[in-house]
Amino acid sequence: MFVNCFTVTMVSRFYETILKGISNDFGKNIPRSLPFDGGTMGFITHLYCVDANVNVKEICKKNNCKIGSLSKIQIEENTYNNNYIVSYTNTKEGQKCYLEFKNSAF
């Protein structure tokens, strides 16, 4: 299956509410997002992995979030669930996203 990997930047003051709402809008049982450290004061950024058929731009707009560039990757369908977390690695060709199995809850 194809998924889009992208960052979402949200106002930290409403972080918990926005994170829960936007994650629900992206779909049920999606891979867990990866929070980034640092960034602009007053904002929090997460890396997401969402089914390519979901209109993530519209969902981010509705939730007043800034979306980063989309990167489409192909994954095994059985890895598209919350037992996995989206992660990334830097390569010569640029940043590459992948799903990593996590057997413990955050």
C-alpha positions as CSV (number, residue, x, y, z in Angstrom):
1,M,0.0,0.0,0.0
2,F,1.1,3.6,-0.5
3,V,1.3,6.1,2.4
4,N,2.3,9.7,2.7
5,C,4.9,10.7,5.3
6,F,4.9,14.4,6.3
7,T,5.4,16.7,9.2
8,V,2.6,18.6,11.0
9,T,3.4,21.7,13.0
10,M,0.9,22.8,15.6
11,V,0.6,25.5,18.3
12,S,2.0,24.0,21.5
13,R,-0.7,25.7,23.7
14,F,-3.4,23.5,22.1
15,Y,-1.0,20.6,21.4
16,E,-2.9,17.7,23.2
17,T,-6.3,18.6,21.7
18,I,-5.0,19.2,18.2
19,L,-2.8,16.0,18.3
20,K,-5.7,13.8,19.3
21,G,-8.2,15.5,16.8
22,I,-5.8,15.4,13.9
23,S,-4.8,11.8,14.5
24,N,-8.4,10.7,14.6
25,D,-9.1,12.6,11.4
26,F,-6.2,10.8,9.7
27,G,-7.8,7.4,10.4
28,K,-8.2,4.6,13.0
29,N,-5.3,2.5,14.1
30,I,-2.7,4.5,12.0
31,P,1.1,4.2,12.8
32,R,2.1,6.4,15.7
33,S,3.6,9.8,14.9
34,L,7.1,10.8,15.8
35,P,7.5,14.0,17.9
36,F,10.5,16.2,17.0
37,D,12.5,18.1,19.5
38,G,13.4,21.7,19.1
39,G,11.9,23.9,16.5
40,T,10.2,27.3,16.7
41,M,9.2,28.4,20.2
42,G,5.5,27.9,20.8
43,F,5.1,25.2,18.2
44,I,5.4,21.4,18.2
45,T,6.1,19.2,15.1
46,H,5.2,15.5,14.6
47,L,6.1,13.2,11.7
48,Y,3.1,11.3,10.4
49,C,2.5,8.3,8.1
50,V,-1.0,8.3,6.6
51,D,-2.7,6.3,3.9
52,A,-2.2,8.1,0.6
53,N,-5.9,8.2,-0.1
54,V,-6.5,10.5,2.9
55,N,-6.7,14.2,2.2
56,V,-4.1,15.3,4.8
57,K,-3.9,18.8,3.4
58,E,-7.5,19.5,4.1
59,I,-7.4,17.9,7.6
60,C,-4.4,20.0,8.5
61,K,-6.1,23.2,7.2
62,K,-9.2,22.4,9.2
63,N,-7.1,22.0,12.4
64,N,-5.0,25.1,11.7
65,C,-1.8,23.1,11.4
66,K,1.1,23.6,9.0
67,I,1.9,20.6,6.8
68,G,5.4,19.8,5.6
69,S,6.2,18.3,2.2
70,L,4.6,14.9,1.4
71,S,6.8,11.9,0.7
72,K,5.0,8.9,-0.8
73,I,6.4,5.5,0.2
74,Q,5.2,1.9,-0.3
75,I,4.8,-0.3,2.8
76,E,3.4,-3.7,3.6
77,E,-0.3,-3.4,4.5
78,N,0.1,-5.4,7.7
79,T,2.5,-2.7,9.1
80,Y,-0.1,0.1,8.8
81,N,-1.3,0.0,12.4
82,N,-0.4,1.5,15.8
83,N,2.1,-1.3,16.6
84,Y,4.4,0.7,14.4
85,I,5.9,4.2,14.6
86,V,7.0,6.3,11.7
87,S,10.7,7.2,11.7
88,Y,13.3,8.5,9.3
89,T,16.9,8.3,8.4
90,N,19.1,10.7,6.5
91,T,20.8,9.3,3.3
92,K,22.8,10.8,0.5
93,E,19.5,11.1,-1.5
94,G,17.8,12.9,1.4
95,Q,15.5,11.9,4.2
96,K,13.8,8.5,4.0
97,C,10.8,7.5,6.1
98,Y,10.0,4.0,7.3
99,L,7.9,2.2,9.9
100,E,9.5,0.7,12.9
101,F,7.8,-2.0,15.1
102,K,7.2,-0.8,18.7
103,N,5.9,-3.3,21.2
104,S,5.5,-0.9,24.1
105,A,3.1,2.0,24.5
106,F,4.4,5.6,24.9
